[in-house]
Amino acid sequence: MRPGLPWLVAVGYLGDLRRRMPEAALVDVGESTVVPGFTAAHQHRR
């Protein structure tokens, strides 16, 4: 994770998340898809 970028800490319905974490920042990604957990998973053949 690059410094300064937000961490994905929860997923769910907005109302449920706001009740659990009312002070959390909301990041609008527009129509983008957020897929956590991928880290340049590839290989280089020798």
N, C-alpha and C positions, 0 to 999 in steps of 0.2 A: 504494500500500500504506500502510495506516495504521500509525503507529509502535506497536510492541509486539505486533503480530500476527506469527505465524510465516510464513516463506516456504516455498513448496513447492519443494524442490530436487531431488527424484527420485521416480520411480515404479517399482514392480516388486514382486517377491515379498519378503515381510518378511525371510526368512532371507538372501537375497542382499543386501538393503540393509543389514542389521545387520553383515554381514561387511565391506562397503565403508565403512560409517560407524557404527561401534559406539557412538559418543558422541552421535549425533543424537537429538534429542527426538522422541518419538512422540506425535502428536496424534490422539486418537480423535474422529472426527467422527460417531460413531454410524452411523445409517442415512442420513446426508446424502450428497449427491453433491458432489464437489469438481471444479470446472471451471475450470482456470487460464486466464488470458489474456483474460477478458472485462472490459471497462472501459466500462460505460455507453454502449454503441455504439448511439446513436440520433440522430435529426435533429430539428430544429425548422424548420418551413416558415415562410417570410416572406411 
